[in-house]
């Protein structure tokens, strides 16, 4: 159990370091990437305040039923709709995503399920659905490319681990 926790902690730390280094090295490129998207450009040229656009187009909805559930989500995008549902105990979600448009749905039902979802490739659009039912299920999803676009991952049962690694 301790060994498994150490592995998950190590993966989380490495993922965070990767996100931090990309963001700290290239803050202007993230801003430039977001400014290239058509939604933001049309608002800027039409005179609409970008703050108004940001407040209306970015939502993260989290519903947690149970004890010791946790969510840590860091999304850099122009348009974002993320829905997270956690039912049970000790379910953990970590997300670090950079994309122009993000649409995620995550459902965890059970005990001690974990999701690590990191994408630092600055894709135009990112759409994903993850459903975990059961006990001690782990999903580690690193990167984003055309193959993983609109991907649906369903995990059901006990003690399973799925590793999705995408490279462009």
N, C-alpha and C positions, 0 to 999 in steps of 0.2 A: 504494500500500500504506500509506504514512504517512497519507494523507488519510483512508482507510477506518478506520485505527486511531484517528485523532483524532475521527472521527464517533462511533465506538463508545464511546470514552472520554467524550465529551461527553454522550452519552445516559446512560451509567452515572452520571456525576456529577450530572446533573439528576435522575435517578431517586432517587439517594441523598439529594439535598437535599430532594426531595419527601417521601420517607419520614421523614427526620429532622425536618422541620418539622412534619409531622402528629403524629409521636410526641411531640416536645418540647412542642408546644402543648397537646396533649390527652392526657396520660398517664392522667388520671383517666377520661376517656371510653373509652379502650381497656380499662381495668380494668372499668369499668361494663359495657361491651359483653360482655366475657368472662363476667362474673358473671350476665348475663341468660340465658345458654344453659342449657337444661334439664339437661345432663349435670353441670355444675358445681353447679347448685342442688340437685339430688337428692343429690349427695355431701355437700354442706354440711349439709343438713337431716338426713341419716341419720347424721351424726357421723363420716364417713370423712374422714381427713386429706387435705387438698387436695394435699399434697406426694406422697402415695402415688399419687393419681390422676394427677398430672402425670407422674411417672416411668413409669407403666405405659401411658399413652395417647399419648405423644409419641415418635415414632421417625423418624429420618432415616437411611436406609441408603444408603451411597455405595460403589460398586465402581468402581475405576479400573484399567484395563489399558492401559499405554502410558506415554508420557512427556509431561511438561508439561501435564497436564490439571488444571483447577482448578474448584472449586465454592465459592461463597460463598452461603450460604442463611441468611436471617433470617426466621423464621416465628413470629408471635404467634398462638397458638390454644389451645383447650382440648384438642382431639383432633387429632393430626397423624400421618399415615402418608405419608412421602415416600420414594420409591425412585429413586435416580439411578444410572445405569450409563453409564460412559464407556469406549469402546474406541477406541484410536487415539492421535493426538498433537495437542497444542495445542487441545483442546476446552475451552471456558469456559462456566460456568453462573453466573448471578447471580439470586437470588430474594429478593424482599422481599414477604411476604404477611401480611395481617392478616385472619383469619377465625375463626369459631367452630370449624369442622371443616375440615380440609385433607386431601385425598387426591391426591397428585401422583405421576405416573410419568414419568420423563424418561430417554430413551435417546439417546446420541450415539455414532455409529460413523463414524469417518473422520478427517479432518484439518482443523483450524482451523475448527470449528463453534462458534457462539456463541448463547447464549440469555440474554436479559434478560427477567425476568418479575416485574413489580411490581404489587401490588394493595394500595392503602392505603384502600379504601372500607369496610373492616370488614364484609364480607358474612357471612351466617350459615354458608354452606358453600361450599367451593371445591374442585372436582374437575377435574383436567386430565391429559391424556396428550400428551406431545410426543415425537416420534421423528424424529431426523435421521440420514440415511445419506448420506454423500458428502463433498464438499470445500467448504470456505468457505461454509457456509450460516449465515444469520443469522435469528434470530427475536427480535423485540421485541414483548412483550405487556404492555400497560399497562392497568390497570383490570380490573374484573370486573362483570358484570351477568348477567341471566337468559339472555341469548342465548349467552354464553360458558360457561355452566355445563355441565359434562361434555363440554367441547370436546376433540376429538382432532385434533392437527396432525401430519401426516406430511410430511416433506420428504425428497426423494430426488434426487440429481444433484449439480450443481456450481454454485457462485456464485449462490445464490438468497437473497433477503431477503423475509421476511414480517413485516408490521407489523400487529398487532392492537391496536386502540385502543377500549376500552369505556368508555362513560359511562352513568351512571344518569340 
